[in-house]
Amino acid sequence: MNVLTRQGYHFEDLELGMEASFAKAVSAADVLSFAEVTGDRNPVHLDADYAAKTIFKEPIAHGMLTAGYISAVFGIEMPGPGRSMCRRP
């Protein structure tokens, strides 16, 4: 198993203007996998015919899946692996 080693920051080390990002194209397979893991099989996520009748017009990703990508920024990018948003002891 490969473990990524990245720069980590403590909360106190974060400064105004610092940035971090995470980019991912969400695939239908990602949405299906999330639905299987969570049990959230809402048809707006999985059924194109159903979703076509909604304001979205096509299947959409789960809100919590997208929130997980925000978590990835905090957990991997900034402050980084093994860090938390809490201050140093």
Order of alpha helices (4+ residues) and beta strands (2+ residues): alpha-alpha-alpha-alpha
